Amino acid sequence: MPKISVIVPAYNIELYIGKCIDTLANQTLDDLEIIIINDGSTDRTEDVIKKKIEKYSDKNIVLFNKENGGQSDARNYGIKNATGDYITFVDGDDYVEPDMFEQMYKKVLEYPYDIVMCDVSCRYPNKSLEIKSGMTDDKKSMGLQDRKEIILSSYAVVWNKIYKKELITEDKFFVKDLWYEDVLFIYKLFPYINSVGVVNKKLYNYVQRQNSITYTYNDKLYDVTKVLNELIQYYDKQGLKHDYDDILEFVYIRYMYATFIKRLAKSKDKRRFRDGVNFAIKHVNEMYPKYKKNKFLTNKSIKNFYLKNFNRFFANIIYGIEKNRMN
């Protein structure tokens, strides 16, 4: 059984998938299973993958071809076919450091952590930006407040972490056809983890390009409310909502007034931005009319001041800052 199964969704990324596979095939940890899901690509992605598999014939690289179903569907396909003790995800247009999985698996050898996470390098055309995992110390035993703290502080992406395979039950699979799918996956998982290992090194390279969906308008930006509502419903169904209601409220505010607004600003469409600001304010006040009393907003930080006092004036400042900035 492989130590780690690496799941790589790939769709029309012929220019990037080769570098991704190179960095996975040349990992210093030998016992990897690399599962590549070609999600109905219409360019030369499949040809590039096959050439790389031929080049690295001594490595455990498996290719699955399927009809296009989106990134979430491809990841779920990979989970179902993974055989490793741990599972991780790498986007096919990103790449990783040579010792990423050796460094992360060393933590598992020290203690059988449910999750191990690392820092990230966000790679832009002319610069790089370090993004911390959100944690600095290992936790071998966790209670409710520890789990809330991880929800509060962790970088809510799937690809800077390895996960015990047994944790990813079918009710936690990625939801198809939604943006912000990482948020839903991560926050469904966190209430069930009992230990977290941390590698304080930049091991994952998240590649940002000018034509990325992050910098263009798409109606799918409004999936944010679907994701947040589905998250709340999941916690309710699992009997978790009462214990986590305060952190769910904070997460709702943070994603509506920070993540959603910032993404809208980068699309550079002022009319759509104004519409989005009105949408966010309306939904926050309908969902959580007393959110300003949330205990996670009492900390006197600039971010909390912004969230607590968000209005159209602050939104216009964000628009001016973010519309031409790549980060």
C-alpha contacts under 8 A as a table, 3 or more apart, distances in Angstrom:
res1	aa1	res2	aa2	distance
1	M	83	T	6.39
1	M	84	G	5.78
1	M	85	D	7.18
2	P	5	S	6.78
2	P	31	D	5.34
2	P	32	L	5.56
2	P	33	E	5.98
2	P	83	T	6.70
2	P	84	G	4.56
2	P	85	D	6.61
3	K	31	D	5.70
3	K	32	L	6.09
3	K	33	E	7.88
3	K	84	G	5.24
3	K	85	D	5.26
3	K	86	Y	6.30
4	I	31	D	7.12
4	I	32	L	5.23
4	I	33	E	6.25
4	I	84	G	4.78
4	I	85	D	5.87
4	I	86	Y	4.68
4	I	87	I	5.61
4	I	88	T	7.17
4	I	162	I	7.91
5	S	32	L	5.99
5	S	33	E	4.57
5	S	34	I	5.93
5	S	35	I	6.98
5	S	82	A	5.84
5	S	83	T	6.62
5	S	84	G	4.83
5	S	85	D	7.54
5	S	86	Y	6.22
5	S	87	I	4.84
5	S	88	T	6.26
6	V	32	L	7.19
6	V	33	E	6.04
6	V	34	I	4.81
6	V	35	I	5.89
6	V	87	I	6.10
6	V	88	T	4.99
6	V	89	F	5.60
6	V	90	V	6.79
7	I	34	I	6.34
7	I	35	I	4.91
7	I	36	I	6.10
7	I	37	I	7.63
7	I	75	R	6.61
7	I	78	G	5.64
7	I	79	I	7.35
7	I	82	A	7.94
7	I	87	I	7.42
7	I	88	T	6.14
7	I	89	F	4.76
7	I	90	V	6.16
8	V	34	I	7.50
8	V	35	I	6.04
8	V	36	I	4.69
8	V	37	I	6.12
8	V	75	R	7.36
8	V	78	G	7.78
8	V	89	F	6.08
8	V	90	V	5.14
8	V	91	D	5.57
8	V	92	G	5.66
9	P	36	I	5.98
9	P	37	I	4.86
9	P	38	N	6.35
9	P	39	D	6.78
9	P	71	Q	6.21
9	P	74	A	5.59
9	P	75	R	6.20
9	P	90	V	7.58
9	P	91	D	6.05
9	P	92	G	5.91
10	A	13	I	6.53
10	A	17	I	7.33
10	A	36	I	7.04
10	A	37	I	5.91
10	A	38	N	4.93
10	A	39	D	5.86
10	A	41	S	7.47
10	A	45	T	7.50
10	A	71	Q	7.92
10	A	91	D	7.30
10	A	92	G	5.24
10	A	93	D	7.90
11	Y	38	N	6.12
11	Y	39	D	5.32
11	Y	40	G	6.62
11	Y	41	S	4.87
11	Y	45	T	7.16
11	Y	92	G	7.99
12	N	41	S	4.90
12	N	42	T	6.28
12	N	43	D	5.53
12	N	44	R	7.34
12	N	45	T	5.76
13	I	16	Y	5.45
13	I	17	I	5.85
13	I	43	D	7.79
13	I	45	T	5.81
13	I	92	G	7.15
13	I	93	D	6.49
14	E	17	I	5.81
14	E	18	G	7.33
14	E	43	D	6.75
14	E	44	R	5.45
14	E	45	T	4.19
14	E	46	E	7.87
14	E	48	V	6.50
15	L	18	G	7.12
15	L	45	T	7.96
16	Y	19	K	5.79
16	Y	20	C	6.62
16	Y	92	G	6.91
16	Y	93	D	4.89
16	Y	94	D	7.44
17	I	20	C	5.01
17	I	21	I	6.19
17	I	45	T	7.15
17	I	48	V	7.38
17	I	49	I	7.17
17	I	92	G	5.14
17	I	93	D	5.61
17	I	94	D	7.92
18	G	21	I	5.26
18	G	22	D	6.20
18	G	48	V	6.38
18	G	49	I	6.82
18	G	52	K	6.89
19	K	22	D	5.00
19	K	23	T	6.32
19	K	95	Y	6.72
20	C	23	T	5.42
20	C	24	L	6.45
20	C	92	G	5.95
20	C	93	D	6.47
20	C	94	D	5.93
20	C	95	Y	4.61
20	C	96	V	7.31
21	I	24	L	5.04
21	I	25	A	5.92
21	I	49	I	7.85
21	I	52	K	7.09
21	I	92	G	7.98
21	I	95	Y	7.90
22	D	25	A	5.22
22	D	26	N	6.13
22	D	52	K	7.70
23	T	26	N	5.35
23	T	27	Q	6.46
23	T	95	Y	6.19
23	T	96	V	5.89
23	T	97	E	6.83
23	T	98	P	6.17
24	L	27	Q	5.46
24	L	34	I	7.52
24	L	95	Y	7.80
24	L	96	V	7.08
24	L	98	P	7.51
25	A	56	Y	6.87
25	A	59	K	6.65
26	N	98	P	6.40
27	Q	30	D	6.68
27	Q	97	E	7.92
27	Q	98	P	4.81
27	Q	99	D	5.76
27	Q	100	M	7.35
27	Q	101	F	7.15
27	Q	102	E	7.61
28	T	98	P	6.16
28	T	99	D	5.27
28	T	101	F	7.62
28	T	102	E	6.10
29	L	32	L	6.95
29	L	99	D	7.03
29	L	101	F	6.14
29	L	102	E	4.77
32	L	60	N	6.68
32	L	84	G	7.88
33	E	60	N	5.23
33	E	61	I	6.18
33	E	62	V	7.69
33	E	82	A	7.83
33	E	83	T	7.80
33	E	84	G	6.97
34	I	60	N	6.15
34	I	61	I	4.64
34	I	62	V	6.15
35	I	61	I	6.04
35	I	62	V	4.96
35	I	63	L	6.13
35	I	64	F	7.58
35	I	78	G	6.47
35	I	82	A	7.46
36	I	61	I	7.47
36	I	62	V	6.11
36	I	63	L	4.88
36	I	64	F	6.22
36	I	78	G	7.63
37	I	63	L	6.00
37	I	64	F	4.86
37	I	65	N	5.98
37	I	66	K	7.25
37	I	74	A	6.02
37	I	75	R	7.79
37	I	77	Y	7.64
37	I	78	G	6.86
38	N	41	S	6.31
38	N	45	T	7.60
38	N	46	E	6.60
38	N	63	L	7.21
38	N	64	F	6.10
38	N	65	N	4.87
38	N	66	K	6.31
38	N	74	A	7.87
39	D	65	N	6.40
39	D	66	K	5.36
39	D	67	E	5.82
39	D	68	N	4.68
39	D	69	G	6.62
39	D	70	G	6.97
39	D	71	Q	7.70
39	D	74	A	6.27
40	G	65	N	6.84
40	G	66	K	5.64
40	G	67	E	4.60
40	G	68	N	4.27
40	G	69	G	7.83
41	S	44	R	7.56
41	S	45	T	6.34
41	S	46	E	7.13
41	S	68	N	7.29
42	T	45	T	7.68
43	D	46	E	7.76
44	R	47	D	5.28
44	R	48	V	6.35
45	T	48	V	5.27
45	T	49	I	6.27
46	E	49	I	5.10
46	E	50	K	6.18
47	D	50	K	5.19
47	D	51	K	6.27
48	V	51	K	5.23
48	V	52	K	6.30
49	I	52	K	5.15
49	I	53	I	6.19
49	I	63	L	7.86
50	K	53	I	5.03
50	K	54	E	6.21
50	K	63	L	7.99
51	K	54	E	5.08
51	K	55	K	6.19
52	K	55	K	4.89
52	K	56	Y	6.11
53	I	56	Y	5.09
53	I	57	S	5.74
53	I	59	K	7.99
53	I	61	I	6.44
54	E	57	S	5.09
56	Y	59	K	5.49
56	Y	61	I	7.97
57	S	60	N	7.71
57	S	61	I	7.91
69	G	72	S	7.70
69	G	73	D	5.43
69	G	74	A	6.79
69	G	176	K	7.73
69	G	177	D	7.97
70	G	73	D	5.44
70	G	74	A	6.31
70	G	176	K	7.02
70	G	177	D	6.62
71	Q	74	A	5.06
71	Q	75	R	6.15
71	Q	176	K	7.88
72	S	75	R	5.13
72	S	76	N	6.20
72	S	174	F	5.19
72	S	175	V	6.25
72	S	176	K	5.28
72	S	177	D	7.26
72	S	181	E	7.13
73	D	76	N	5.12
73	D	77	Y	6.18
73	D	174	F	7.12
73	D	175	V	7.68
73	D	176	K	5.78
74	A	77	Y	5.03
74	A	78	G	6.31
75	R	78	G	5.00
75	R	79	I	6.26
75	R	89	F	7.75
75	R	174	F	7.33
76	N	79	I	5.02
76	N	80	K	6.32
76	N	173	F	6.20
76	N	174	F	6.37
77	Y	80	K	5.33
77	Y	81	N	6.55
78	G	81	N	5.18
78	G	82	A	6.00
79	I	82	A	5.16
79	I	87	I	7.59
82	A	87	I	7.37
84	G	87	I	6.45
84	G	165	K	7.21
85	D	164	K	6.20
85	D	165	K	5.84
86	Y	162	I	6.12
86	Y	163	Y	5.18
86	Y	164	K	4.47
86	Y	165	K	5.00
87	I	162	I	5.58
87	I	163	Y	5.19
87	I	164	K	6.38
87	I	165	K	5.63
88	T	158	V	7.60
88	T	159	W	6.48
88	T	161	K	6.28
88	T	162	I	4.68
88	T	163	Y	6.36
89	F	158	V	6.45
89	F	159	W	4.85
89	F	160	N	7.91
89	F	161	K	7.83
89	F	162	I	7.86
90	V	94	D	6.91
90	V	95	Y	7.47
90	V	159	W	5.45
91	D	94	D	5.46
91	D	95	Y	7.83
91	D	159	W	7.45
92	G	95	Y	7.60
93	D	207	V	6.93
94	D	205	N	5.95
94	D	206	Y	5.36
94	D	207	V	5.39
95	Y	204	Y	6.60
95	Y	205	N	5.33
95	Y	206	Y	7.11
95	Y	207	V	7.87
96	V	100	M	6.53
96	V	203	L	5.95
96	V	204	Y	4.64
96	V	205	N	5.49
97	E	100	M	5.29
97	E	203	L	5.07
97	E	204	Y	6.28
97	E	205	N	7.46
99	D	102	E	5.22
99	D	103	Q	5.96
99	D	203	L	7.65
100	M	103	Q	5.38
100	M	104	M	6.32
100	M	203	L	5.21
100	M	204	Y	7.29
101	F	104	M	4.94
101	F	105	Y	5.80
102	E	105	Y	5.16
102	E	106	K	6.06
103	Q	106	K	5.32
103	Q	107	K	7.05
103	Q	199	V	7.22
104	M	107	K	5.50
104	M	108	V	7.08
104	M	116	V	6.32
104	M	117	M	7.39
104	M	118	C	7.70
104	M	162	I	7.61
104	M	199	V	6.61
105	Y	108	V	4.97
105	Y	109	L	6.47
106	K	109	L	5.07
106	K	110	E	6.49
107	K	110	E	5.12
107	K	111	Y	6.36
107	K	112	P	7.84
107	K	113	Y	7.56
107	K	116	V	7.27
107	K	197	G	6.28
107	K	198	V	7.71
107	K	199	V	7.86
108	V	111	Y	5.01
108	V	112	P	4.86
108	V	113	Y	5.79
108	V	116	V	7.74
108	V	197	G	7.73
109	L	112	P	6.70
111	Y	140	K	7.78
113	Y	116	V	6.57
113	Y	140	K	7.09
113	Y	164	K	7.84
113	Y	194	N	7.85
113	Y	195	S	5.14
113	Y	196	V	5.42
113	Y	197	G	5.92
114	D	163	Y	5.99
114	D	164	K	5.34
114	D	167	L	7.66
114	D	193	I	6.01
114	D	194	N	6.60
114	D	195	S	5.41
114	D	196	V	6.02
114	D	197	G	7.98
115	I	161	K	6.58
115	I	162	I	5.62
115	I	163	Y	4.70
115	I	164	K	6.51
115	I	193	I	7.54
115	I	195	S	6.79
115	I	196	V	4.99
115	I	197	G	6.25
116	V	161	K	5.45
116	V	162	I	5.36
116	V	163	Y	6.87
116	V	196	V	5.62
116	V	197	G	4.39
116	V	198	V	5.60
116	V	199	V	7.40
117	M	133	S	6.49
117	M	160	N	5.60
117	M	161	K	4.25
117	M	162	I	6.63
117	M	196	V	7.64
117	M	197	G	6.41
117	M	198	V	5.13
117	M	199	V	6.18
118	C	132	K	7.53
118	C	133	S	5.59
118	C	160	N	5.56
118	C	161	K	6.55
118	C	198	V	5.99
118	C	199	V	4.78
118	C	200	N	5.79
118	C	201	K	5.99
118	C	202	K	6.51
118	C	203	L	6.50
118	C	204	Y	7.65
119	D	130	E	7.37
119	D	131	I	5.94
119	D	132	K	4.67
119	D	133	S	4.74
119	D	160	N	6.87
119	D	199	V	7.25
119	D	200	N	6.02
119	D	201	K	5.34
119	D	202	K	4.41
119	D	203	L	6.27
119	D	204	Y	6.97
120	V	130	E	5.88
120	V	131	I	5.05
120	V	132	K	6.35
120	V	133	S	7.14
120	V	160	N	6.90
120	V	201	K	7.75
120	V	202	K	4.74
120	V	203	L	6.04
120	V	204	Y	4.93
120	V	205	N	6.01
120	V	206	Y	6.95
121	S	128	S	6.29
121	S	129	L	5.68
121	S	130	E	4.76
121	S	131	I	6.20
121	S	202	K	5.77
121	S	203	L	7.35
121	S	204	Y	6.16
121	S	205	N	4.86
121	S	206	Y	6.08
122	C	128	S	5.45
122	C	129	L	4.97
122	C	130	E	6.15
122	C	131	I	6.96
122	C	205	N	5.96
122	C	206	Y	4.74
122	C	207	V	6.08
122	C	208	Q	6.99
123	R	127	K	6.42
123	R	128	S	4.56
123	R	129	L	6.63
123	R	205	N	6.42
123	R	206	Y	5.75
123	R	207	V	4.70
123	R	208	Q	5.76
124	Y	127	K	5.18
124	Y	128	S	5.62
124	Y	129	L	7.92
124	Y	207	V	6.40
124	Y	208	Q	5.11
124	Y	209	R	6.46
124	Y	326	M	7.28
124	Y	327	N	7.75
125	P	208	Q	7.38
125	P	209	R	6.72
129	L	327	N	7.91
130	E	202	K	7.29
132	K	135	M	7.48
132	K	155	Y	7.31
132	K	200	N	7.87
133	S	136	T	7.85
133	S	154	S	5.77
133	S	155	Y	5.36
133	S	160	N	7.64
133	S	200	N	7.86
134	G	150	I	7.61
134	G	153	S	4.93
134	G	154	S	4.13
134	G	155	Y	5.73
135	M	138	D	7.94
135	M	150	I	7.52
135	M	153	S	7.00
135	M	154	S	6.50
135	M	198	V	6.81
136	T	198	V	6.43
136	T	199	V	7.96
136	T	200	N	6.60
137	D	197	G	7.34
137	D	198	V	6.02
138	D	195	S	7.74
138	D	196	V	5.68
138	D	197	G	4.55
138	D	198	V	5.40
139	K	142	M	6.66
139	K	195	S	5.31
139	K	196	V	5.13
139	K	197	G	6.42
140	K	194	N	7.07
140	K	195	S	4.58
140	K	196	V	6.44
140	K	197	G	7.74
141	S	194	N	5.69
141	S	195	S	5.43
142	M	145	Q	7.88
142	M	146	D	5.46
142	M	147	R	6.70
142	M	193	I	7.69
142	M	194	N	5.05
142	M	195	S	6.07
143	G	146	D	5.30
143	G	147	R	6.37
143	G	194	N	7.49
144	L	147	R	5.21
144	L	148	K	6.29
144	L	191	P	7.81
144	L	243	D	7.96
145	Q	148	K	5.01
145	Q	149	E	6.15
146	D	149	E	5.03
146	D	150	I	6.36
147	R	150	I	5.12
147	R	151	I	6.33
147	R	190	F	6.41
147	R	191	P	6.14
147	R	193	I	7.73
148	K	151	I	5.07
148	K	152	L	6.08
148	K	244	Y	7.47
148	K	247	I	6.63
149	E	152	L	4.90
149	E	153	S	6.03
150	I	153	S	5.19
150	I	154	S	5.34
150	I	190	F	7.62
151	I	154	S	5.84
151	I	187	Y	6.86
151	I	190	F	7.04
151	I	247	I	7.71
152	L	247	I	7.36
152	L	251	V	7.68
156	A	182	D	6.56
156	A	183	V	5.52
156	A	186	I	6.28
156	A	187	Y	7.86
157	V	160	N	6.90
157	V	182	D	5.27
157	V	183	V	6.63
157	V	186	I	7.10
158	V	161	K	6.10
158	V	182	D	5.80
158	V	185	F	7.78
158	V	186	I	6.78
159	W	162	I	7.85
159	W	204	Y	7.65
160	N	203	L	7.85
160	N	204	Y	6.18
163	Y	167	L	7.16
163	Y	168	I	7.89
164	K	167	L	5.64
164	K	168	I	7.52
165	K	168	I	5.72
166	E	169	T	6.74
167	L	189	L	7.47
167	L	192	Y	7.70
167	L	193	I	7.93
168	I	172	K	5.96
168	I	173	F	6.91
168	I	189	L	7.54
169	T	172	K	5.57
169	T	173	F	6.91
170	E	173	F	5.19
172	K	185	F	6.16
172	K	188	K	6.16
172	K	189	L	6.84
173	F	185	F	6.76
174	F	181	E	6.33
174	F	182	D	7.69
174	F	184	L	7.54
174	F	185	F	5.92
175	V	178	L	6.53
175	V	181	E	6.54
175	V	184	L	7.98
178	L	181	E	5.96
178	L	220	K	7.31
178	L	223	D	6.11
178	L	227	V	7.42
179	W	220	K	6.29
179	W	221	L	6.92
179	W	223	D	5.88
179	W	224	V	7.23
179	W	227	V	7.96
180	Y	183	V	5.55
180	Y	184	L	7.03
180	Y	223	D	7.32
180	Y	224	V	6.59
180	Y	227	V	6.93
181	E	184	L	5.30
181	E	185	F	6.28
181	E	227	V	7.34
182	D	185	F	5.13
182	D	186	I	6.01
183	V	186	I	5.35
183	V	187	Y	6.03
183	V	227	V	7.84
184	L	187	Y	5.41
184	L	188	K	6.01
184	L	227	V	6.29
184	L	228	L	7.56
184	L	230	E	7.89
184	L	231	L	6.15
185	F	188	K	5.34
185	F	189	L	6.39
186	I	189	L	5.19
186	I	190	F	6.26
187	Y	190	F	5.31
187	Y	191	P	7.42
187	Y	231	L	7.52
188	K	191	P	6.82
188	K	231	L	7.09
188	K	234	Y	7.51
188	K	235	Y	7.74
189	L	192	Y	5.76
189	L	193	I	6.92
190	F	193	I	5.49
193	I	196	V	7.64
202	K	205	N	7.76
208	Q	212	S	6.59
209	R	212	S	5.23
210	Q	215	Y	6.88
210	Q	326	M	7.69
211	N	215	Y	6.65
211	N	216	T	7.27
212	S	215	Y	5.71
212	S	216	T	7.02
213	I	216	T	5.18
213	I	217	Y	7.40
213	I	218	N	7.80
214	T	263	R	6.42
214	T	266	K	7.20
214	T	267	S	7.73
215	Y	263	R	7.23
215	Y	266	K	5.08
215	Y	267	S	5.15
216	T	266	K	6.91
216	T	267	S	4.49
216	T	268	K	7.77
217	Y	221	L	7.66
217	Y	264	L	6.96
217	Y	267	S	4.76
217	Y	268	K	7.93
217	Y	269	D	7.69
218	N	221	L	5.91
219	D	222	Y	5.91
219	D	223	D	7.95
220	K	223	D	5.28
221	L	224	V	6.34
221	L	260	F	7.07
221	L	263	R	7.65
221	L	264	L	7.58
222	Y	225	T	6.38
222	Y	226	K	7.72
222	Y	260	F	7.98
223	D	226	K	5.05
223	D	227	V	6.15
224	V	227	V	5.21
224	V	228	L	6.17
224	V	255	Y	7.41
224	V	256	M	7.33
224	V	260	F	7.09
225	T	228	L	5.09
225	T	229	N	5.91
225	T	256	M	7.89
226	K	229	N	5.21
226	K	230	E	5.98
227	V	230	E	5.10
227	V	231	L	6.11
228	L	231	L	5.01
228	L	232	I	6.31
228	L	252	Y	6.34
229	N	232	I	5.14
229	N	233	Q	6.16
230	E	233	Q	5.01
230	E	234	Y	6.06
231	L	234	Y	5.07
231	L	235	Y	6.34
232	I	235	Y	5.24
232	I	236	D	6.19
232	I	241	K	7.09
232	I	248	L	6.99
233	Q	236	D	4.99
233	Q	237	K	6.06
234	Y	237	K	5.08
234	Y	238	Q	6.14
235	Y	238	Q	5.13
235	Y	239	G	6.15
235	Y	240	L	4.77
235	Y	241	K	4.86
235	Y	244	Y	7.92
236	D	239	G	5.18
236	D	240	L	5.76
236	D	241	K	4.71
236	D	242	H	7.80
237	K	240	L	7.53
238	Q	241	K	7.74
239	G	242	H	7.35
240	L	243	D	5.65
240	L	244	Y	6.21
241	K	244	Y	5.11
241	K	245	D	5.26
242	H	245	D	5.37
243	D	246	D	7.85
244	Y	247	I	5.45
244	Y	248	L	6.05
245	D	248	L	5.08
245	D	249	E	6.16
246	D	249	E	5.20
246	D	250	F	6.40
246	D	294	N	6.59
246	D	295	K	7.38
246	D	296	F	7.80
247	I	250	F	4.96
247	I	251	V	6.08
247	I	296	F	7.42
248	L	251	V	5.03
248	L	252	Y	6.10
249	E	252	Y	5.11
249	E	253	I	6.35
249	E	288	Y	7.05
249	E	291	Y	7.06
249	E	294	N	7.48
250	F	253	I	5.17
250	F	254	R	6.07
250	F	291	Y	7.76
250	F	294	N	6.93
250	F	296	F	6.65
250	F	297	L	7.65
251	V	254	R	5.06
251	V	255	Y	6.12
252	Y	255	Y	5.46
252	Y	256	M	6.14
252	Y	284	V	7.67
253	I	256	M	5.27
253	I	257	Y	5.84
253	I	258	A	7.81
253	I	284	V	6.68
253	I	291	Y	7.78
253	I	307	L	7.06
254	R	257	Y	5.48
254	R	258	A	5.33
254	R	259	T	6.87
254	R	307	L	6.83
255	Y	258	A	5.38
255	Y	259	T	4.76
255	Y	260	F	5.83
256	M	259	T	6.32
256	M	260	F	5.18
256	M	261	I	6.74
256	M	280	A	5.69
256	M	284	V	7.35
257	Y	260	F	6.28
257	Y	261	I	5.67
257	Y	280	A	6.73
257	Y	281	I	7.96
257	Y	307	L	6.44
257	Y	310	F	7.05
258	A	261	I	5.38
258	A	262	K	5.91
258	A	307	L	7.47
259	T	262	K	5.27
259	T	263	R	6.16
260	F	263	R	5.24
260	F	264	L	6.20
261	I	264	L	5.11
261	I	265	A	6.19
261	I	273	F	7.75
261	I	276	G	7.30
261	I	277	V	6.79
261	I	315	A	7.30
261	I	318	I	7.79
262	K	265	A	5.12
262	K	266	K	6.45
262	K	318	I	6.85
262	K	319	Y	7.39
262	K	322	E	6.67
263	R	266	K	5.30
263	R	267	S	6.80
264	L	267	S	5.40
264	L	268	K	7.43
264	L	269	D	7.88
264	L	272	R	7.71
264	L	273	F	5.65
264	L	276	G	7.14
265	A	268	K	5.62
265	A	269	D	7.32
265	A	270	K	7.75
265	A	273	F	6.18
265	A	318	I	7.04
265	A	319	Y	4.76
265	A	320	G	7.93
265	A	322	E	5.82
265	A	323	K	5.09
266	K	319	Y	7.52
266	K	322	E	5.63
266	K	323	K	4.26
266	K	324	N	6.71
266	K	325	R	7.48
267	S	323	K	6.68
268	K	273	F	7.78
268	K	319	Y	7.94
268	K	323	K	5.18
268	K	324	N	7.61
269	D	272	R	5.47
269	D	273	F	5.98
270	K	273	F	4.86
270	K	274	R	6.19
271	R	274	R	5.24
271	R	275	D	6.36
272	R	275	D	5.00
272	R	276	G	6.09
273	F	276	G	5.00
273	F	277	V	6.21
273	F	319	Y	7.95
274	R	277	V	5.11
274	R	278	N	6.35
275	D	278	N	5.24
275	D	279	F	6.18
276	G	279	F	4.87
276	G	280	A	6.13
277	V	280	A	5.13
277	V	281	I	6.22
277	V	312	R	7.00
277	V	315	A	7.06
278	N	281	I	5.25
278	N	282	K	6.06
279	F	282	K	5.24
279	F	283	H	6.19
280	A	283	H	5.30
280	A	284	V	6.07
281	I	284	V	5.31
281	I	285	N	6.16
281	I	311	N	7.76
282	K	285	N	5.44
282	K	286	E	6.16
283	H	286	E	5.09
283	H	287	M	5.93
284	V	287	M	5.18
284	V	288	Y	5.63
284	V	289	P	6.98
285	N	288	Y	5.33
285	N	289	P	4.43
285	N	290	K	7.81
286	E	289	P	5.96
288	Y	291	Y	5.24
290	K	293	K	6.03
290	K	294	N	7.71
291	Y	294	N	5.33
291	Y	308	K	7.88
292	K	297	L	7.08
292	K	308	K	5.54
293	K	297	L	7.32
293	K	298	T	7.80
294	N	297	L	5.57
294	N	298	T	7.18
295	K	298	T	5.38
296	F	299	N	6.63
297	L	300	K	7.67
297	L	304	N	5.37
297	L	305	F	7.71
297	L	307	L	7.76
297	L	308	K	6.71
298	T	304	N	7.47
299	N	304	N	6.79
300	K	304	N	6.52
300	K	305	F	6.75
301	S	304	N	5.25
301	S	305	F	6.16
302	I	305	F	5.04
302	I	306	Y	6.18
303	K	306	Y	5.11
303	K	307	L	6.25
304	N	307	L	4.99
304	N	308	K	5.87
305	F	308	K	5.23
305	F	309	N	6.01
306	Y	309	N	5.35
306	Y	310	F	5.44
306	Y	314	F	7.52
307	L	310	F	5.21
310	F	314	F	6.05
310	F	315	A	7.32
311	N	314	F	5.47
311	N	315	A	6.26
312	R	315	A	4.80
312	R	316	N	6.21
313	F	316	N	5.28
313	F	317	I	6.59
314	F	317	I	5.11
314	F	318	I	6.39
315	A	318	I	5.10
315	A	319	Y	6.23
316	N	319	Y	4.93
316	N	320	G	6.25
317	I	320	G	5.18
317	I	321	I	6.32
318	I	321	I	5.12
318	I	322	E	5.88
319	Y	322	E	5.35
319	Y	323	K	5.62
320	G	323	K	6.03
321	I	324	N	7.22
321	I	325	R	7.00
322	E	325	R	5.09
322	E	326	M	7.77
